[in-house]
C-alpha cells in the first residue's frame, strides 16, 4: 500500500511540473523599423512558459511607444540554457 501511495505522489508531481509553471531563462528578441532604420533588441527573462506572452506583449508595447507601427514589429522568444543567475547577468 505504501508503494502505491508513493507511486501516485510521483505521478502527480510529474504532472504538475509539466503545466508550464517551471521557470526557465527566455531570450526575447524584438525587431522593428522606425523611420527606415531597422532596430533590434534582446533581453533575458527568468519566467515560466505561462507568463512569457506577457513579456512579449510588453516588448511589443515598448516598440510601439518608440514609434514602430504594429505591422513591422516582430517579437520572438525561446528558452536558453542559462541558470537563473546567468540569466540575470545577460541584461547587463
C-alpha positions in Angstrom: 0.0 0.0 0.0 2.9 2.3 0.8 4.4 1.8 -2.6 1.1 2.6 -4.3 0.9 5.9 -2.4 4.5 6.8 -3.3 3.9 5.9 -7.0 0.7 8.1 -7.1 2.6 11.0 -5.5 5.4 10.7 -8.1 2.9 10.7 -11.0 1.1 13.7 -9.5 4.4 15.6 -9.1 5.4 14.9 -12.7 2.0 16.0 -13.9 2.2 19.3 -12.1 5.7 20.2 -13.3 4.6 19.9 -17.0 1.9 22.6 -16.6 4.1 25.4 -17.7 4.9 26.6 -14.2 8.6 25.7 -14.4 11.0 28.7 -14.6 13.5 28.9 -17.4 15.6 31.7 -18.9 13.9 33.0 -22.0 15.6 35.2 -24.7 13.2 37.7 -26.0 14.2 39.4 -29.3 12.4 42.5 -30.7 12.9 43.6 -34.3 11.2 46.6 -35.9 11.7 49.5 -38.2 11.4 53.2 -37.3 12.0 55.8 -39.9 13.6 53.4 -42.3 16.1 52.2 -39.6 15.9 48.6 -38.6 16.3 48.2 -34.8 16.7 45.1 -32.7 17.0 44.4 -29.0 17.4 41.3 -27.0 16.6 40.8 -23.3 16.6 37.8 -21.0 13.9 37.0 -18.5 13.6 34.2 -15.8 10.0 33.2 -16.1 7.5 30.5 -16.9 6.0 29.4 -20.2 2.7 30.6 -18.9 4.0 34.2 -18.4 6.2 34.6 -21.4 3.4 36.0 -23.6 3.0 38.9 -21.1 6.7 39.8 -21.6 6.3 39.5 -25.4 3.4 41.9 -25.2 5.3 44.3 -23.1 8.2 44.3 -25.7 5.6 45.0 -28.4 4.1 47.9 -26.5 7.6 49.4 -25.9 8.3 49.2 -29.7 5.0 50.9 -30.4 5.8 53.7 -27.9 9.1 54.3 -29.7 7.3 54.8 -32.9 7.2 51.5 -34.7 4.0 50.5 -36.4 2.4 47.3 -35.4 2.8 45.6 -38.8 6.7 45.9 -38.7 7.2 44.6 -35.1 8.5 41.1 -34.8 8.8 39.6 -31.2 10.2 36.2 -30.7 11.3 34.2 -27.7 12.9 30.9 -26.9 14.3 29.0 -23.9 18.0 29.3 -23.2 20.3 27.0 -21.2 21.2 29.8 -18.7 20.7 29.3 -15.0 18.7 31.9 -13.0 21.9 33.7 -12.0 23.4 33.6 -15.5 20.1 34.8 -16.9 20.0 38.0 -14.8 23.6 38.7 -15.8 22.8 38.7 -19.5 20.9 42.0 -19.4 23.9 44.0 -18.1 
